[in-house]
Amino acid sequence: MSNPTDLHYTEEHEWLRVDGDNAVVGITAYAAEKLGDVVYVDLPKVGAAIKAGTVVGEIESTKSVGELYAPADGTVVAVNDAVVASPELVNSDPFGDGWLIKIEVGALPQLLTADQYTALTGE
């Protein structure tokens, strides 16, 4: 699966779809594939203040547990209840229905383009 060019990426394998002051956040297809079959997702609560680079959740698979890092400073304004109920959405549609949280962004750090992220992962 190629990395959508309209997204921003982190070195920790999160993606952001920025729309004004808000951003939708998820993990990349590369990260979902490396995790294996996702069986549990623990996300921050709506209203939680998050700081870029800090752990804000967990994604558990049949193979391992991965951490979800905040890609930017901000406040959580929504969580994807569908992915909490059906964690396999992270694997089946990581750039769509498998999104994790929506945040009101305080400030965006330097993020990677799709080409830079592809170079980082080699995929």
N, C-alpha and C positions, 0 to 999 in steps of 0.2 A: 504494500500500500504506500503510495507516495504521500509526502507531507504537503498538506494544502498551503498554497503560497499566501493566502490571506490571513494566516495566523502568525503569532509570535511564539518563540520557543525558549525554554530554559535548558541549561546543561543538565538539570535534574529530570528532564524528560516530561515536563508539563508544557501544555500549549495554552495560549490565551487568544480569544477572539474579542478584540477591543471595539467597543461601541460607545463613543463619547467618554463619560466618566465611569462606565461600567465595563466589566470584562467577564466573559464566560471562561472557566478553567477546566481542563481535563488532563489526562495523561495521553501520551502519543501512542500510536499503534506499535511502535518499536518497544516501548515500555510494557504495553499490554502483552505483547508476544513473549517478551523475556520473563514476565511474571508467570505466565501460564494461565490456567483457568481460574479467574477471579471468583472467589466464593463469599467474600465479606468486604464491605467498605465502611469505614468509620470517618465521618466528615465533621467539620466544626459546626457549631450552632449558628443560626441566623443571628446577626448582631455582634458576633465575635470580631474583635479587632485582630488583624493579622499583620505580621511584619515579614517582608521579603526574606527568603532564605530559611525561615523557621518551619519546623514540622507542624502541620495543621491537621493531619489525618493519617489513616493507615489503609492500605489496600492489601488484603490477604488473598493468597492463591493456594492452590493445592501444592505448589512447590516452595513458596516463601512468603515473607511479609515485606511489603514495600512501604516507604513513607511518602506522604504527599507533602510537598514543600510549597509554601506560599510564594507565588511568583512575583508578587508586588505587595507594597504596603496598602492596607485598605480595610474595609469592613465587609463581612459576609452578608449579602442581601438575599441569597437564596441557596438552597441545597437541592440536589436532584433526588427527590424521594423515590423516583422510579429506579435509580441505580442502587439505592439502599435496599429496596425490595427485590431487585433482580440484578445482582452484581455482574452477571455475565454480559450485561450491556457494555461494560468497559472493554471486553474482548470483541464483541460483535460489531460495535459501532463507536469506536473511541473518539472520533471527531464529530459525532452527531449526538444520538440519544444517550451515549455513554459519558456525557459531560458530568462534572462533579459539583462545582460550586459556581456561583456568580458573586462577584465582588464589586463594590464601589471602590475605585482605585484612587488612592491618595497621590501616588507618583509612580510612574513606570520606570523600573531600572533599565539598564541596557539589556536588550533581549536579542535572541538570534533570529535571523530570517530562516525561511524554509531551506534555502541552499546551505546556509551555515550549519543548520541542524543536521541536514543530510550528510554533510562533510564530517561532522562530529561522530555520527553513528555508523557511517559507511553504508547506510541503506537509504 
